[in-house]
């Protein structure tokens, strides 16, 4: 098979950044999800190749520790210090700026904020709260915001939707937009596509943007976000991918691949 | 008392358009709400004056019939044919355009759509669903929209929030924005501040915009919407009014009054 156009210029590549949900596995269902074919082997092959690797997720339905445990149970070779996730990044920001959050997040994420002062809140942190996005909880978050002199909303991502085994589900960005409109404010986004978030992953690997390649299923948050930082980025045709993504009005991926396994095949041929 | 500046030029006035929630009464609580002081008498005085009168509401938590019954129980002299509400207007649009809605509305509003075909939906109609704005119901509406070739969302209003007796509550506009963002679309709004909606109220009274005055508690949807149609508009300092509304960056009311009773005092002095 001839190498695709995007394979050109991969020789300087030193690091890969992988999205998790929709790239490694589809979330949801009884076992917590279903690995995407070939992705477990693909992760192992990247590690054997000597390329640096981090997983860059906007997952906020569990603490990073619990999330990694789930991935390990699904058979992935992933450890906690390889995963860049929004909640730990948000905690650093809250502490640095003396912010006390009202949390609108999934119960399973709450322990991530155990050491953060939450009395008398002066901001709202919103994550992918899923079933916790009730009218009552949305009103509580709204009432905290509207009661502040200068309402501050910190959002763990700005994704529109993700794919679970039983269909597409609304993501945190949709509820972020709802509260933005209610209070006539703009949220601060922690997580993809925020520049700070990608840069912290690169710094963690000690590489420059041009030496790294992002692989994700979200054309805006994975591909567009990484490209804005000077990285190259591929979109996989798994997870929430839809054919119309390839005609997206604002973002064009450096390449489109059927799945992670196919991407890794091409990359390792070029790099080795 | 000297007449306020806005009283000048009221001599040609022939008709009043009143918002209901936050102007006549504050909704919520056990009895379904609490009349605002002086508003019952104010409505009666308008009717005695010979001015034409309609009530222009974005209320979608009940059918128009049930809503009017509640107002009558609270002591207001209001009849169903005096009330302009979004759901009957939406039904006309659905029928004219052969649209079959998936409904994301309050249970109590559903009977308003009894005669509308809802099989195999080709659009979503969203109203102030309140507790029905669950994550599951939002996902259902989203899945209908994202499955359409050209997603069509019809929103019964675009309000941000309203005041109930126990505090501010999120209104339909917030959830409209959420679905707009999820699907990357713009909703069609039926109800205030839509031009069509105000014009239908004026047509019903047989008056021109410059002969009518709107009185509401929502600076954008009541005051701004009416002004865009060429009407004058007052904001009352009741309901969801907040002092910062008087410095709104885009909308300046023709006048601000403490409540409906005060507005009617001034108006009747000028008109009679």
Interface residues (C-beta under 8 A of the other chain):
Chain A: X129 X130 X131 X132 X133 X134 X135 X136 X138 X139 X142 X143 X146 X160 X161 X167 X168 X169 X170 X173 X174 X175 X177 X178 X179 X180 X181 X182 X183 X184
Chain B: X129 X130 X131 X132 X133 X134 X135 X136 X138 X139 X142 X143 X146 X160 X161 X167 X168 X169 X170 X173 X174 X175 X177 X178 X179 X180 X181 X182 X183 X184
